[in-house]
């Protein structure tokens, strides 16, 4: 598990220190844990450093936990949020869900439940970071083709391609699927997409491969198979041609963006 920062916000000193003590014992120095006595103090801390996980009491004077969460909505790197409360109030819980809170713990908090909730929340934060990295890598040419295609035939062909990326298929197979002569289908596809059938399929396979490299622990050989290539060697060659680096280098460089 990578180093993360956790911020506990509670106006009750004993509750605040109790949570901190539990989490410090659990993390054994692997995470940095801060405390704030109110919402304003919490916002000041979040302006000074990146907070990965926010644990906040729901009922506090001046600024409630929900108001605190709303105030950080527009932050570039939003923390994952766990709410703690002495009250099992449906309205609070309902609003917390709409604000993207990942857990709602009732006081007095069981230590094991707290630790489990924190571990889950950190995983959620990491998954969100990976998703953000993947989103930045989207091949806009592929997206534009998916959204801008006109004829029903090419739309059906594109759907077939995306549904079968996990196996090899040929232009002949796809043209047969849409009931067209291979030569005519090839010409029509290029006219409508400004890309050859072969290049489009390769771009789609590599887009899926990039996502798997970031979001899974699959080996390069397993990813090659998942995106329809029968040998890892050929997959690596194609990947380097299009991306300028090997799949291994790509994974290493992009995971650094999540693991800071």
C-alpha positions in Angstrom: 0.0 0.0 0.0 1.4 3.4 -1.0 1.9 6.4 1.4 -1.4 8.4 1.8 -2.5 11.3 3.9 -5.6 11.1 6.1 -7.4 14.0 7.7 -9.7 13.5 10.7 -12.1 16.4 11.4 -14.1 16.3 14.7 -14.8 19.1 17.2 -14.6 16.6 20.1 -10.9 16.4 21.2 -11.2 12.9 22.7 -13.0 11.5 19.7 -10.5 13.1 17.4 -7.5 11.8 19.2 -9.0 8.3 19.6 -9.5 8.0 15.9 -6.0 9.2 15.3 -4.5 6.8 17.8 -6.3 3.8 16.2 -5.2 4.8 12.7 -1.6 5.5 13.7 -1.4 2.1 15.3 -2.9 0.4 12.1 -0.8 2.4 9.6 2.6 1.9 11.5 4.0 4.9 9.8 2.8 4.0 6.3 0.4 6.9 6.2 0.4 10.5 7.6 -2.5 11.3 9.8 -3.6 14.9 10.5 -6.4 16.3 12.7 -8.6 19.4 12.5 -11.0 20.7 15.1 -13.4 22.3 12.7 -14.3 22.8 9.0 -12.3 26.0 8.5 -9.1 24.4 10.0 -9.7 21.4 7.7 -10.0 23.6 4.6 -6.8 25.4 5.4 -5.0 22.1 5.8 -6.3 20.8 2.4 -5.1 24.0 0.8 -1.6 23.4 2.0 -1.3 19.6 1.2 -3.0 16.8 -0.7 -5.4 14.9 1.4 -6.3 11.5 0.1 -8.9 10.5 2.7 -11.1 12.8 4.7 -12.9 11.5 7.8 -15.3 14.0 9.2 -17.9 14.3 11.9 -21.3 15.3 10.5 -22.4 17.6 13.3 -20.0 20.4 14.2 -20.6 24.0 15.1 -20.3 26.7 12.4 -19.5 24.3 9.6 -21.1 20.9 9.4 -19.4 17.9 7.9 -21.8 18.1 4.9 -20.9 21.8 4.3 -17.2 20.9 4.5 -17.7 18.3 1.8 -19.6 20.7 -0.4 -16.9 23.3 0.0 -14.2 21.0 -1.5 -16.3 19.8 -4.4 -14.4 21.9 -6.9 -10.9 20.9 -5.7 -8.7 19.5 -8.4 -7.7 16.4 -6.3 -10.7 15.6 -4.1 -10.3 13.3 -1.2 -12.4 10.2 -0.7 -14.8 10.9 2.3 -16.0 8.9 5.3 -18.6 10.4 7.5 -18.8 9.7 11.2 -21.8 10.6 13.4 -23.5 9.9 16.7 -26.8 10.0 14.8 -28.4 7.5 12.5 -30.3 10.1 10.6 -31.7 9.1 7.2 -31.7 12.7 5.8 -28.0 13.1 6.6 -27.1 9.7 5.1 -29.1 10.4 2.0 -27.4 13.7 1.4 -24.0 12.2 2.1 -24.6 9.6 -0.6 -25.4 12.3 -3.2 -22.1 14.0 -2.2 -20.2 10.9 -3.0 -19.4 9.8 0.6 -18.1 6.2 0.5 -19.0 5.2 4.1 -21.1 6.4 7.1 -19.9 5.2 10.5 -21.9 5.5 13.7 -20.3 6.5 17.0 -19.0 4.8 19.1 -16.9 3.5 16.3 -15.7 -0.1 16.3 -11.9 -0.1 15.6 -12.1 -3.0 13.2 -15.0 -1.3 11.2 -13.0 1.9 11.1 -9.9 0.2 9.7 -11.9 -1.8 7.2 -13.6 1.4 6.0 -10.3 3.3 5.7 -8.7 0.4 3.7 -11.7 0.4 1.4 -11.7 4.2 1.0 -8.0 4.2 0.1 -8.6 1.5 -2.6 -11.5 3.6 -4.0 -9.2 6.7 -4.2 -6.5 4.7 -6.0 -9.1 3.4 -8.5 -10.4 6.9 -9.2 -6.8 8.1 -9.8 -6.3 5.2 -12.3 -9.6 6.0 -14.0 -8.5 9.7 -14.4 -5.1 8.6 -15.9 -6.9 6.3 -18.3 -9.3 9.1 -19.3 -6.4 11.3 -20.3 -5.1 8.5 -22.6 -8.3 8.2 -24.7 -7.6 8.0 -28.4 -9.8 10.9 -29.7 -9.7 9.6 -33.2 -11.4 6.4 -32.1 -14.0 8.4 -30.0 -14.7 10.7 -32.9 -15.3 7.8 -35.3 -17.6 6.1 -32.8 -19.7 9.3 -32.4 -19.6 10.6 -35.9 -20.3 7.6 -38.1 -23.2 8.0 -40.4 -24.2 4.7 -42.1 -25.9 1.9 -40.2 -23.5 -0.6 -41.8 -20.4 1.0 -40.5 -22.0 1.6 -37.1 -22.8 -2.2 -36.9 -19.2 -3.0 -37.9 -17.8 -0.7 -35.2 -20.0 -2.3 -32.6 -18.8 -5.7 -33.8 -15.2 -4.6 -33.5 -15.6 -3.3 -29.9 -17.5 -6.4 -28.8 -14.8 -8.8 -30.1 -11.5 -7.1 -29.2 -10.6 -10.1 -27.1 -10.1 -12.3 -30.2 -8.5 -12.1 -33.6 -10.9 -11.3 -36.5 -10.4 -10.3 -40.2 -11.9 -7.7 -42.4 -13.6 -10.5 -44.3 -15.3 -11.7 -41.1 -16.6 -8.2 -40.3 -17.7 -7.5 -43.9 -19.6 -10.8 -43.9 -21.3 -9.8 -40.6 -22.6 -6.6 -42.2 -23.5 -8.5 -45.4 -21.1 -6.6 -47.7 -18.4 -7.5 -50.2 -15.0 -7.2 -48.4 -13.6 -4.8 -51.0 -16.6 -2.5 -50.9 -16.8 -2.6 -47.1 -13.1 -1.6 -46.9 -13.6 1.4 -49.2 -16.8 2.4 -47.3 -15.2 2.2 -43.9 -12.2 4.4 -45.0 -14.5 6.9 -46.6 -16.6 7.3 -43.5 -13.9 7.2 -40.9 -10.8 8.6 -42.7 -9.0 5.5 -41.3 -8.3 2.1 -42.7 -10.1 -0.9 -41.1 -6.8 -2.3 -40.0 -5.6 0.9 -38.3 -9.0 1.4 -36.5 -8.9 -2.1 -35.1 -5.3 -1.7 -34.0 -6.1 1.6 -32.3 -9.1 0.0 -30.5 -7.0 -2.9 -29.3 -4.2 -0.7 -28.0 -6.7 1.6 -26.3 -8.1 -1.3 -24.4 -4.5 -2.6 -23.7 -3.6 0.8 -22.2 -6.5 0.7 -19.9 -5.6 -2.8 -18.7 -2.0 -1.9 -18.2 -3.1 0.8 -15.7 -6.1 -0.7 -14.0 -5.0 -4.4 -13.7 -2.0 -6.5 -12.6 -2.3 -8.7 -15.7 1.0 -9.6 -17.3 2.0 -8.3 -20.7 1.3 -11.7 -22.2 -2.2 -11.9 -20.6 -3.0 -8.4 -21.8 -1.9 -9.3 -25.3 -4.4 -12.2 -25.2 -7.1 -10.0 -23.7 -6.9 -7.6 -26.7 -6.9 -10.3 -29.4 -3.2 -10.8 -30.1 -1.9 -14.4 -30.2 1.7 -13.6 -29.2 3.0 -11.0 -26.7 6.0 -10.4 -29.1 3.7 -9.0 -31.9 1.6 -7.0 -29.4 4.8 -5.4 -27.9 6.0 -4.6 -31.5 2.7 -2.9 -32.4 2.4 -1.1 -29.1 5.9 0.4 -29.5 5.1 1.5 -33.1 2.1 3.4 -32.0 3.1 4.7 -28.6 6.9 5.0 -28.9 7.5 2.9 -25.7 7.0 -0.7 -24.7 3.9 -1.8 -22.7 6.1 -2.3 -19.7 7.5 1.3 -19.8 4.0 2.6 -20.4 2.7 0.9 -17.3 5.7 2.0 -15.2 5.5 5.7 -16.2 1.7 6.0 -15.8 1.4 4.2 -12.5 3.9 6.7 -11.1 1.1 9.3 -11.6 -1.1 7.3 -9.2 1.6 6.3 -6.7 3.1 9.7 -5.7 
